[in-house]
Amino acid sequence: MGDDELFDITIIGGGTTGLFATYYATMRNMKVKLLESQSQFGGKVMQFFPEKLIYDVGGYPDISGEDLVKQMIAQANRHQPEMLSNRWVESIEQKSDHFILNTSDGEQHFTKVVLLATGSGTFHTKMPDNWDALPFPEFRKQVATNLMNREKYHHKNVVITATNKVGVGWALYLKDHAQSVTVVNPDSKFHQVKEEDVEQLRNSSIPIHMESHITNIDVKENQLQSVEINETITVETDALLTYHGLELQATPLDNWGVATYKGRILVKGDMATNIPGIFAAGDIVQYEGKTNLIASGYSEAITAVNKAHLFIDPRATEQLYSTVIYR
């Protein structure tokens, strides 16, 4: 993976903009690599609202975040680019005719041009205060912090440990899908949540344990069996979800030498940064008239890829129609 193979374009960030840029660049017959810092592709949509319906993506009257991500991953994979997860790019070295991307695990990735589709960084979900004291550390690494693959919770016994609106939203969604749902909140209240949502949760059949902690878990052959609450209550459990806020690992734009203004990359119509050969698209960019919508990222990705293609091959056609490419 981290060898000296030279790619035409490397896209940093595997959210919706990065996934579409990956597909579009392969459609333009470029040799493409995608690097994503998280273990899953899909960015903010995957992490924050996979169960929510999205209404402003062209061609879909509505589509869930999860289904959109799945469709985009399938689209990105159409021409089999190299798509790597768990890669955090620490620095970018500029050579005479290419760039070297250095990751936190010591890998190096070589590319003619770079497309930044990182957003402001990657979000890591905080775990309960006593999380590291619980047994089965390998299992704990796999505990879900989002509702992707939500069908796996159907007819299952689910325990949610959360302190805020995300956990409340998960519980309200799963109450009609799971066999049972139990909520554990170490605090005395839920934070950043509408009171009507809390009332709906309280009026449901879902057990809510306030000012409580998960004090033990039982796992057999990597399958969760039960969860212990406050050392006194044992709940039969098939799946565990946790969400205790977020920590942002900011995109190291200063390390990369990319000029910013108020945390955003300033670009013009060609999506070029201050460094020749590095382009940007999606939430991380700023220009006059910018809108932070999923659909906006698609358009920016197309522009960035086309301009990047011209950068490495001035003879390239600036724009091609898919009906011409796929005859």
C-alpha positions as CSV (number, residue, x, y, z in Angstrom):
1,M,0.0,0.0,0.0
2,G,2.6,2.5,1.0
3,D,5.0,1.6,-1.8
4,D,6.6,3.8,-4.5
5,E,3.9,3.3,-7.1
6,L,3.0,6.7,-8.6
7,F,-0.7,7.6,-8.9
8,D,-2.1,10.4,-11.1
9,I,-4.3,11.7,-8.3
10,T,-4.6,10.9,-4.6
11,I,-7.7,12.1,-2.8
12,I,-7.5,12.7,0.9
13,G,-10.8,12.2,2.6
14,G,-13.4,9.5,1.9
15,G,-16.6,11.4,2.7
16,T,-19.3,12.1,0.0
17,T,-17.1,14.6,-1.8
18,G,-14.0,12.4,-1.8
19,L,-16.0,9.3,-2.9
20,F,-17.5,11.1,-5.8
21,A,-14.1,12.6,-6.8
22,T,-12.7,9.1,-6.7
23,Y,-15.3,7.8,-9.1
24,Y,-15.2,10.8,-11.4
25,A,-11.4,10.7,-11.6
26,T,-11.5,7.0,-12.6
27,M,-14.2,7.8,-15.1
28,R,-11.6,10.2,-16.6
29,N,-9.3,7.3,-16.8
30,M,-6.9,8.6,-14.2
31,K,-5.0,6.3,-11.8
32,V,-6.6,7.0,-8.5
33,K,-5.9,6.4,-4.8
34,L,-8.3,7.4,-1.9
35,L,-7.0,7.8,1.6
36,E,-9.5,8.0,4.5
37,S,-8.5,8.5,8.1
38,Q,-11.5,6.7,9.6
39,S,-12.1,2.9,9.5
40,Q,-15.2,3.5,7.3
41,F,-15.9,5.6,4.3
42,G,-18.8,8.1,4.2
43,G,-17.5,11.0,6.3
44,K,-20.0,13.0,8.2
45,V,-23.0,11.3,6.6
46,M,-21.8,7.9,7.9
47,Q,-20.8,9.3,11.3
48,F,-23.7,11.6,12.2
49,F,-26.9,10.8,10.3
50,P,-26.9,7.4,8.5
51,E,-30.5,6.8,9.8
52,K,-31.8,10.2,8.7
53,L,-33.4,10.9,5.4
54,I,-31.7,13.3,3.0
55,Y,-33.9,15.3,0.6
56,D,-31.5,17.5,-1.4
57,V,-29.5,15.0,-3.5
58,G,-30.4,15.1,-7.2
59,G,-32.3,12.0,-8.4
60,Y,-33.6,10.9,-5.0
61,P,-36.9,12.3,-3.6
62,D,-35.4,11.0,-0.4
63,I,-32.6,8.7,0.6
64,S,-31.2,7.6,4.0
65,G,-27.7,8.6,4.8
66,E,-26.6,5.0,5.0
67,D,-28.1,4.1,1.6
68,L,-26.5,7.2,0.1
69,V,-23.1,6.1,1.5
70,K,-23.5,2.6,0.2
71,Q,-24.4,3.8,-3.2
72,M,-21.5,6.2,-3.3
73,I,-19.0,3.5,-2.2
74,A,-20.3,1.2,-4.9
75,Q,-20.0,4.0,-7.5
76,A,-16.5,4.9,-6.3
77,N,-15.4,1.2,-6.7
78,R,-16.8,0.9,-10.3
79,H,-13.3,1.1,-11.9
80,Q,-11.5,-0.4,-8.9
81,P,-9.4,2.5,-7.6
82,E,-7.2,1.9,-4.6
83,M,-9.3,2.9,-1.6
84,L,-7.5,2.8,1.8
85,S,-9.0,3.5,5.3
86,N,-7.3,4.2,8.6
87,R,-4.7,6.5,6.9
88,W,-4.0,9.8,8.5
89,V,-1.8,12.0,6.4
90,E,0.6,13.9,8.6
91,S,2.6,15.8,5.9
92,I,2.9,16.4,2.2
93,E,6.3,16.7,0.5
94,Q,6.5,18.5,-2.8
95,K,9.0,17.2,-5.3
96,S,9.7,18.5,-8.8
97,D,7.1,16.5,-10.5
98,H,5.1,14.7,-7.8
99,F,4.1,14.7,-4.1
100,I,4.8,12.3,-1.3
101,L,2.1,11.9,1.3
102,N,3.4,10.7,4.7
103,T,0.9,8.9,7.0
104,S,1.0,8.6,10.8
105,D,1.9,4.9,10.5
106,G,5.0,5.5,8.5
107,E,3.6,4.8,5.0
108,Q,4.5,7.0,2.0
109,H,2.1,7.5,-1.0
110,F,3.3,9.0,-4.3
111,T,1.1,11.0,-6.5
112,K,1.2,13.6,-9.4
113,V,-1.6,15.7,-7.9
114,V,-3.6,15.9,-4.7
115,L,-7.2,16.6,-4.0
116,L,-8.1,17.6,-0.5
117,A,-11.7,16.5,0.5
118,T,-11.0,16.3,4.2
119,G,-13.6,18.7,5.7
120,S,-12.2,20.3,8.9
121,G,-10.8,17.1,10.2
122,T,-11.9,13.7,11.5
123,F,-14.2,13.3,14.5
124,H,-13.5,10.7,17.2
125,T,-16.3,9.6,19.4
126,K,-15.6,9.9,23.1
127,M,-16.2,6.8,25.2
128,P,-17.6,6.5,28.8
129,D,-15.2,7.5,31.5
130,N,-14.8,3.9,32.8
131,W,-14.5,2.4,29.3
132,D,-10.9,1.3,29.6
133,A,-11.7,-0.5,32.9
134,L,-14.2,-2.9,31.2
135,P,-13.0,-6.3,30.0
136,F,-12.7,-7.6,26.4
137,P,-10.6,-4.8,24.9
138,E,-10.6,-6.2,21.4
139,F,-14.4,-6.4,21.4
140,R,-14.6,-2.8,22.8
141,K,-12.7,-1.6,19.8
142,Q,-15.5,-2.8,17.6
143,V,-18.4,-1.2,19.5
144,A,-20.5,0.9,17.1
145,T,-20.5,4.7,17.5
146,N,-23.0,5.3,14.6
147,L,-26.1,3.7,13.2
148,M,-24.5,2.5,9.9
149,N,-25.7,-1.1,9.0
150,R,-28.8,-0.4,11.0
151,E,-30.5,-3.6,9.8
152,K,-28.2,-5.6,12.1
153,Y,-30.2,-4.2,15.1
154,H,-33.5,-5.5,13.9
155,H,-35.1,-7.9,16.5
156,K,-31.9,-7.6,18.6
157,N,-31.5,-6.5,22.3
158,V,-29.7,-3.2,22.1
159,V,-28.0,-1.2,24.9
160,I,-27.2,2.5,24.2
161,T,-24.8,4.4,26.5
162,A,-25.0,8.1,25.7
163,T,-25.4,11.5,27.3
164,N,-26.9,13.6,24.5
165,K,-29.4,13.9,21.6
166,V,-27.6,11.4,19.5
167,G,-28.4,8.6,22.0
168,V,-31.9,9.7,22.3
169,G,-32.3,9.8,18.6
170,W,-30.9,6.3,18.3
171,A,-33.2,5.0,20.9
172,L,-36.3,6.5,19.3
173,Y,-35.3,5.1,15.9
174,L,-34.6,1.6,17.2
175,K,-37.6,1.2,19.5
176,D,-39.7,0.2,16.4
177,H,-37.0,-2.1,15.0
178,A,-35.1,-3.8,17.8
179,Q,-36.4,-6.5,20.1
180,S,-35.5,-4.3,23.1
181,V,-33.7,-1.0,23.7
182,T,-32.1,0.1,27.0
183,V,-30.5,3.5,27.6
184,V,-27.7,4.2,30.0
185,N,-26.7,7.8,30.8
186,P,-24.0,8.6,33.3
187,D,-25.4,12.2,33.6
188,S,-28.5,13.5,35.4
189,K,-29.9,14.7,32.0
190,F,-29.6,14.5,28.3
191,H,-27.7,17.3,26.7
192,Q,-28.4,19.3,23.5
193,V,-31.7,17.6,23.0
194,K,-35.3,18.8,22.4
195,E,-37.5,18.3,25.4
196,E,-40.2,16.8,23.3
197,D,-37.7,14.1,22.2
198,V,-36.9,13.3,25.8
199,E,-40.6,13.2,26.7
200,Q,-41.1,10.8,23.8
201,L,-38.3,8.6,25.1
202,R,-39.7,8.7,28.7
203,N,-43.2,7.9,27.4
204,S,-42.0,4.8,25.6
205,S,-41.3,1.4,27.0
206,I,-37.6,1.9,26.8
207,P,-35.8,1.5,30.2
208,I,-33.7,4.6,31.0
209,H,-30.9,4.4,33.6
210,M,-29.8,7.9,34.5
211,E,-26.7,8.7,36.5
212,S,-25.7,5.1,35.7
213,H,-22.7,3.3,34.2
214,I,-22.0,0.1,32.4
215,T,-19.9,-1.8,34.9
216,N,-19.3,-5.0,33.0
217,I,-19.8,-6.8,29.7
218,D,-19.9,-10.5,29.0
219,V,-18.6,-11.6,25.6
220,K,-18.3,-15.1,24.2
221,E,-16.6,-15.9,20.9
222,N,-16.7,-12.1,20.1
223,Q,-20.4,-12.0,20.5
224,L,-21.9,-9.8,23.2
225,Q,-24.0,-11.7,25.7
226,S,-25.0,-9.2,28.4
227,V,-24.3,-5.8,29.9
228,E,-24.1,-5.1,33.6
229,I,-25.4,-1.7,34.8
230,N,-24.3,-0.3,38.2
231,E,-23.0,-3.7,39.3
232,T,-26.6,-4.7,40.1
233,I,-28.6,-5.0,36.8
234,T,-27.8,-7.5,34.1
235,V,-29.4,-6.9,30.7
236,E,-29.3,-9.5,28.0
237,T,-27.6,-7.7,25.1
238,D,-26.9,-8.5,21.4
239,A,-25.5,-5.1,20.4
240,L,-24.0,-2.1,22.1
241,L,-23.9,1.5,20.9
242,T,-22.0,4.3,22.5
243,Y,-21.8,8.1,22.0
244,H,-20.4,10.5,24.6
245,G,-19.5,13.5,22.5
246,L,-16.8,14.2,20.0
247,E,-13.2,15.2,19.7
248,L,-12.0,16.8,16.5
249,Q,-8.6,15.8,15.1
250,A,-8.1,18.9,12.9
251,T,-6.8,18.5,9.3
252,P,-3.1,19.5,9.5
253,L,-3.3,22.1,6.8
254,D,-0.4,24.1,8.2
255,N,1.8,21.0,8.1
256,W,0.8,20.5,4.5
257,G,1.6,24.1,3.6
258,V,-1.9,24.9,2.3
259,A,-3.0,28.5,2.9
260,T,-6.2,29.0,4.9
261,Y,-8.5,31.7,6.1
262,K,-10.5,31.1,9.3
263,G,-9.9,27.4,9.0
264,R,-11.0,27.1,5.4
265,I,-9.0,26.7,2.2
266,L,-9.6,29.7,-0.1
267,V,-10.1,28.6,-3.7
268,K,-11.4,30.2,-6.9
269,G,-13.4,28.6,-9.7
270,D,-10.7,26.1,-10.5
271,M,-10.6,24.6,-6.9
272,A,-6.8,25.2,-6.9
273,T,-5.0,25.9,-3.6
274,N,-2.0,28.1,-3.2
275,I,0.2,25.1,-4.0
276,P,0.3,24.1,-7.7
277,G,-0.9,20.6,-8.0
278,I,-3.0,20.5,-4.9
279,F,-6.7,21.1,-5.3
280,A,-9.6,21.1,-2.8
281,A,-13.3,20.5,-2.7
282,G,-16.1,20.0,-0.2
283,D,-16.7,21.5,3.3
284,I,-13.0,22.5,3.7
285,V,-13.1,25.1,0.9
286,Q,-14.4,28.6,0.9
287,Y,-15.3,30.9,-2.0
288,E,-17.9,33.5,-2.8
289,G,-21.3,31.9,-3.0
290,K,-20.2,28.7,-1.3
291,T,-22.9,26.4,0.1
292,N,-22.1,23.5,2.4
293,L,-24.4,20.9,0.8
294,I,-23.6,17.3,-0.3
295,A,-24.6,18.3,-3.9
296,S,-22.2,21.2,-3.8
297,G,-19.3,18.9,-3.0
298,Y,-20.1,16.8,-6.1
299,S,-19.9,19.8,-8.4
300,E,-16.6,21.0,-6.7
301,A,-15.2,17.5,-7.1
302,I,-15.9,17.5,-10.8
303,T,-14.2,20.8,-11.3
304,A,-11.2,19.9,-9.1
305,V,-10.7,16.6,-11.0
306,N,-10.9,18.2,-14.4
307,K,-8.5,20.9,-13.5
308,A,-6.1,18.4,-11.9
309,H,-6.3,16.3,-15.0
310,L,-5.3,19.3,-17.1
311,F,-2.5,20.1,-14.7
312,I,-0.8,16.7,-15.3
313,D,-1.8,16.5,-18.9
314,P,-2.4,19.8,-20.8
315,R,-3.7,17.8,-23.8
316,A,-6.5,16.3,-21.7
317,T,-10.1,17.3,-22.6
318,E,-11.3,19.6,-19.9
319,Q,-14.7,18.2,-19.8
320,L,-16.3,14.9,-21.0
321,Y,-19.9,13.7,-20.8
322,S,-20.5,10.3,-19.3
323,T,-22.7,9.4,-22.3
324,V,-19.5,9.8,-24.5
325,I,-17.3,7.8,-22.1
326,Y,-19.8,4.9,-21.6
327,R,-21.0,4.1,-25.1
